[in-house]
């Protein structure tokens, strides 16, 4: 019974992922509206407003998904750009001792979970992503009591085993 449920869940996830890819591919910077973005990606987890009237919408797919899409909207409500931000390029911008938790959320989105480490005086913000070799990775960013990145940890999962870590 467990196996058939797992297969059904995986099939449903694959179908939804395929639909999302098609919906995202239809979005065009300069032409698509905020309504188009929301129709394709759903309700954003976060929305950031800038002084010029532009906005940044955050669409994480975690914990089962390995992507977070950021949609930047111009002041007139049109899509300026759309990026998948859980990748090496964005993660390399995180600076120990410099990046704040607020900057981290704007860079790669909210974590799928946060785990408190009171003895360290830190909280781990956890993300799941795919690395350059297509391995699923658990990525943690340690945030100190001042709200500054204290460090990161990157653990690759075994292929074919979502729960086993190396």
C-alpha positions in Angstrom: 0.0 0.0 0.0 2.8 2.4 0.8 4.5 1.9 -2.5 1.3 2.6 -4.5 0.7 5.8 -2.5 4.3 6.9 -3.1 4.1 6.3 -6.8 0.8 8.2 -7.0 2.3 11.1 -5.0 5.3 11.2 -7.3 3.2 11.1 -10.4 1.0 14.0 -9.1 4.2 16.0 -8.3 5.6 15.4 -11.7 2.3 16.4 -13.4 2.2 19.6 -11.3 5.8 20.4 -12.1 5.2 19.9 -15.8 2.2 22.3 -15.6 4.3 24.9 -13.8 7.1 24.7 -16.4 4.5 25.3 -19.2 2.9 28.2 -17.3 6.3 29.8 -16.6 7.4 29.5 -20.2 4.4 31.7 -21.2 5.5 34.6 -19.1 7.2 37.4 -21.0 9.1 40.3 -19.5 7.6 43.6 -20.5 4.4 42.0 -21.6 3.1 39.7 -18.8 1.1 41.4 -16.0 1.1 40.7 -12.3 -2.1 38.8 -12.8 -0.4 36.6 -15.4 2.5 35.9 -13.0 0.1 35.0 -10.2 -1.9 32.7 -12.5 1.2 30.9 -13.5 2.9 30.7 -10.1 0.1 31.1 -7.5 0.2 33.1 -4.4 3.6 34.5 -3.5 5.1 33.6 -0.1 6.7 37.0 0.2 6.3 40.4 -1.5 8.9 43.2 -1.2 8.1 46.8 -2.2 10.8 49.2 -3.4 10.7 53.0 -3.1 10.3 53.4 -6.8 7.0 51.4 -6.8 8.6 48.2 -8.2 8.0 44.9 -6.4 9.6 41.5 -6.0 7.4 38.5 -5.6 8.8 35.2 -4.1 7.5 31.8 -5.1 9.2 28.9 -3.3 8.4 25.3 -4.2 9.9 23.8 -1.0 10.1 21.5 0.9 9.5 19.0 -1.9 10.5 21.4 -4.7 14.0 22.5 -5.4 13.3 25.9 -6.9 12.3 29.4 -5.8 11.2 31.8 -8.5 11.5 35.5 -8.1 9.4 37.8 -10.2 10.3 41.5 -10.4 7.5 43.7 -11.4 8.0 47.3 -12.7 6.0 50.1 -11.1 3.3 49.7 -13.8 2.7 46.1 -12.7 4.5 44.4 -15.7 7.0 41.6 -15.3 10.5 43.0 -15.6 12.3 39.7 -15.0 11.8 36.2 -13.7 14.6 34.1 -12.2 15.0 30.7 -10.5 17.2 31.7 -7.5 18.1 28.4 -5.7 21.3 28.0 -7.7 25.0 28.3 -7.3 25.1 31.8 -8.7 22.8 33.2 -6.1 24.2 31.1 -3.2 27.7 32.4 -4.0 26.5 35.9 -3.2 25.8 35.0 0.5 28.7 36.4 2.6 29.5 35.2 6.1 29.5 38.1 8.5 27.9 40.5 6.0 24.6 39.2 4.5 21.6 39.9 6.7 18.6 37.7 7.0 16.5 40.3 5.2 19.0 40.3 2.3 19.0 36.5 2.3 15.2 36.4 1.9 15.4 38.8 -1.0 18.3 36.8 -2.6 17.0 33.2 -2.3 13.6 33.5 -0.6 12.3 32.2 2.7 13.6 28.9 4.1 11.3 25.8 4.0 12.1 25.4 7.7 14.1 27.1 10.5 15.7 25.1 13.3 16.8 26.9 16.4 20.3 26.1 17.9 20.1 27.9 21.3 23.5 26.7 22.4 25.1 28.3 19.4 22.9 31.4 19.5 21.9 30.6 15.8 19.0 29.5 13.7 19.5 27.3 10.6 17.5 28.3 7.6 17.1 25.2 5.5 16.6 25.0 1.7 16.5 22.0 -0.7 18.0 22.5 -4.2 19.7 20.8 -7.1 23.4 21.3 -7.6 25.3 21.4 -10.9 25.5 17.6 -11.1 21.7 17.3 -10.5 22.1 16.0 -7.0 19.5 17.0 -4.5 21.2 19.1 -1.7 20.3 20.2 1.8 21.6 23.7 2.1 21.5 25.4 5.5 22.3 29.1 6.3 23.2 29.8 9.9 21.8 33.1 11.1 23.2 34.6 14.4 21.2 36.6 17.0 22.0 39.8 15.2 20.4 38.5 12.0 23.7 38.1 10.2 24.9 35.0 8.3 27.3 33.1 10.5 28.0 30.3 8.0 26.5 27.8 5.6 26.4 24.0 5.2 25.9 22.0 2.0 25.1 18.3 2.2 24.5 16.3 -1.0 21.8 13.5 -0.7 22.3 10.1 -2.2 20.7 9.6 -5.6 17.5 7.7 -5.4 17.2 8.1 -1.7 15.4 11.3 -0.6 16.1 10.7 3.1 19.6 9.4 3.2 22.4 11.9 3.4 26.1 11.4 2.8 
